[in-house]
Amino acid sequence: MAIEGFAPAKINLTLHVTGRRDDGYHLLDSLVVFADVGDTLEFTPGPELSMSIAGEHAKGVPADDKNLVWKAAVAAGWTGHINLNKALPHGGGIGGGSSDAAATLRMIADQGVEFPSEIALTLGADVPVCMVAKATRMQGIGERLQPLSLPQLPALLVNPGVEVPTGAVFSALQSRDNPPMPDDIPIFETSEACADWLREQRNDLEPPTKSIAPEVARVLDDLSDTKDVLLARMSGSGSTCFALYPTMKAAHFAAYEIGAAHPDWWCRATQLN
C-alpha cells in the first residue's frame, strides 16, 4: 500500500552568515518557515529501491543515487518505489531537495524504523530543519534548532527560472563574519509586526546572488512595487524571492500582477508557517 508524503517549500526569512569553521562549513543564524506549497511523494514498499520523477519541475531531477531522496532512503535502510512529484523549482533556495529528503526520513520514522538522528545533517544543512517543517531558528551549520511561535504570514513566492549555484554565491560573499540575529526573537501578534522586525534583519547572501544573477534583483524590484507589500527578500542562496503581505487577498492580487507581467516566472501565493 502506498504512503503519501508532503515536502513543503522552506523559506529563510533571514539568513545571517556569522562565521566559517576550519573545515569550510559556514555558520548561519536563520529564521526559517515553511509554505503550504511543496512537492509530493508516494512511497510503495518493496524489495528494491527505485524512483520516478513527475511534475512541473521534473526535468533534470535525477531518479538515482544522485537524488537526496534516494540517499535518505539508503541511509535509513528503506527499500521500495518512490514517486516524486516536483512542484518546486530546483536550485531555487527553498530547500526542494532537502525537504524531499526530510519527508522521506519522516515517512520511514513514522513506520517505526529507527535510524541514527545524525543522518539528517549528513544529507545537508537544511535537512534537519526540514524534518521539523515548522517555524524554527536554525543556527550553527544547521544542527542547532529552536522552535518559534510566529503568526501566519501571507506571502508570494517568485522564481525567475534561473538556478544559482550555492558555491558561487558563498565564493562571492564579501564578509563571512557578520552579526547574528538578536538573542531573543519577539512574539509577534500580526504579520505587519513580524515584517517590521524582519526589515532590521538580513539575508547576507542576497547581495552576492544579485551580482551573479541580475534576474533576482529584477524580481525583488517588482515585488517591492506590488500593492500593500510589507517586505521583499530573497530566500536562502536564491533564486526564489518572497514578499510578505497583510492578507492573503493582497498576496493573491500581487500574484496576479506579477504573473501577468512575467508569465514565464514561477509565482505562488501561499501562507508561511
N, C-alpha and C positions, 0 to 999 in steps of 0.2 A: 504494500500500500504506500502510495506517495505521500511525502511530508512536505508541506509548503513553508517557505521562509521568506522574510522581507528584510531587505538591506537598505535602510534609509540613507539619503544624502547627508553627509557630515558637513557642517558649516562652522568655520572658525570665525567667530565674531571678533576675536582679537587674536593676534599671533606675535608675541614679543620674543625675539631671539636674544637670549640672555647670556650666552657663552658657547664655548665649544670644548669638549673633552679632549684628552690626549689621543684618544682613538679616532677622533674626527667627527664623532656624533655631536650634533648641535643641541644645546639646551634651550628649551622652549617654555613659555608661560602663555597658555592659550585658553580662552573661554570657548568651549565647543558646545554646539547644539545640533539637533537633528530635525530634518524636514519630514513632512508626511508624503513626500515623493521619493521613489527609490527603485532599485532593482528587485526582481522577484526570483526566487529559486524553487525548484521542485526536486526533492531527493527521493529516489527509489532504491532501497537497499538491495544489494546483490553481491555475487561472489567476486566481481572485479570492478575496478574504478573506471568510469568513463564520463565524458562531458559532452554536452551540446550547447551551442550558443544561439540565441534568437533575440529579436527585438530591434528597436530603432538604432541602437548603437552597437550592434553585434560585430560589425565589420572591424577586422583587425584584432579582435579579442581571441587569444589562444584558448584552445579546448584541450590542453595537455598539461604537463608538469610545469609549464611556464606561468600558469594561472594561479593566483593566490588561493583560489577556492580549492584547486587540486592539491596544492601544498598543505592547506589546512586539513583536508580530509586524510591525507597520508600521515601527517604529524599526529593526528588524533586516532589513527588506526581504523578509519571508516571506509567501507567499500560499497559501491553501488553506482547508479547513474544519476548525474546531476544535470538538470536543465536550467541554464542561467538565462533569464530574460533581461537584457541590458537596456534599461530606460535612461540611465545616467550616462552622460558623455565621459569617456575615459580620458585620463590625463588632464582633468579639469579642476583639481584642487578640492573636490568634495568627497574624497575618500571612497570612490566607487569600488575599487578592488579590495580595499581594506574592509569596507562594510560588507562586501560579499563574503570575504573570509571569516569575518566575525559572525555573520549569520550562519555559516557552515558550522563553526565551533559551537554556537548556541544550540543548534539543532542536535548535534552529537551529544552535548551535555544533557539536553532535555531527554534524550533516550536512555539516560542513566550510565553512559560511558564516561569513565574517569580518565583524565589525561593531565599532564603537568600544566599548571597555570601559566608558566613562563612561555608556553608555546605561542601565545598571542603576540607577545613582544618580539619573538624571534621572526615572526612573519612580517612585521613592520611597525613603525612607531605609532601609527594611527589605529592599529587593530585592537589594543586594549580598550581605548575609549569607545570604539565602535561596538565592542562587546557590551558596554553599558547602555549605549544608544539613548542616553538622556543628558540633560544639561549638566556639564562637568567642567571643572577647572583641571586642565592637563598640564603637568609640569615635568621637568627633567627631560628625558628622551622619549617620554610617553608613558612612563611606568608609574608616575605619581598622579593619582586621580582623586579629586574631591567633588562629590555630588553637590549640586547647587539647585536652588529654587528660583526659577525665572518665570515671568509671565509669558503667556502665549504671544509670539511675535509674528504678526502678519508680514509677509516678505515676498519679494520677487527674486528669482534666481535667473541669471542670464549668462550664457556661454556663447562666445562668438564663433566657435567652431575651430579654434586653434589649440593645439596641445603645447604645453610649456614644460620642457624638461626640468625637473626639480633640481638636478645637479647644476645646471646652468644658472638657475636663479640664485642658489646659495653661493656659487662662484662669483656672481656679480654683486653680492651683498657688501656694502661698504663697511659696516660695523657689525661685529658679532658679539659685542659685549654691551647690550642695551638694557635699560631699566626694565624690571618686571612690572606686572600689574600691582596695584596696592595689595597689601596683605589681606585686607578684608574687602570683600565684594558686597556692596549694599544689597538689601532686599528691595526689589523694585515692584511698585504696585501697578504700573502701566508700561506699555511699550514705549511711550514717549519718555518716561523717566529712564528706562533702560538705554534708549538711544542717546539721551543727553549724556549719560555716564560713558557710554561707548565712544562718543566723539573725542573724549580725552585719552583714549587708548589707541593702539596702533595695530597694523599688520606690517611688520618690518620687511616682509618680502614683497610688498606691493610696489615700491619704487624700482627695485631691480627687475621685477617682472614687466613693468610698463616699458622699461628700456629695451627689453628683449622682444616683447610682443606689444606693439603700439595699439593693437586691437583692444587690449584690456583697458587702456586709457580711454578709448572711444566709448566702451561700454560704461565705464564709470561716469564719464561726462553725460551720457544720455540718461543714465539712471538718476543722476543728480538734478536733471532738468524735469523729471516727472512730477506730477502734481502730488502734493502732500507728503513728499519723501522726507523721512526723518534722518536717514543715514545711508550712504552708499559706500561699499568697501569690497575689496577682493577677499575671497576665501582661500585659505591655505597658500600654496605656491602658485595659484592660478590654474586655468584662466577664467574660471567661473567667478562672477561677482554677484553680490546680493544688495538689495535695498530693503530697508525697513519702513513700514507704514503704520498709521494709527489703526486702520481697519482692513479687513480682507477685501472690502469693496474697493478701497483705494489701491490695494495691491493688484486686484484684477483689472482695474482701469489702467494702471501702469503697464500691465502685461499686454493689454490691447494696444496701447500707444507704441510700446517697443516692438511688439510683434508686427504691427502694421508698417513701421518704418524699416524693420530688418527681418523680413520673413525667413531668412536663412539662419538666423540666430536661434539657439535653443533657449526657450523662455518659459518659465513655470511660476505661477503664483502659488504660494504654499504657506503653511503655518509652521514656524520653527518652535522647537522644544516639545 
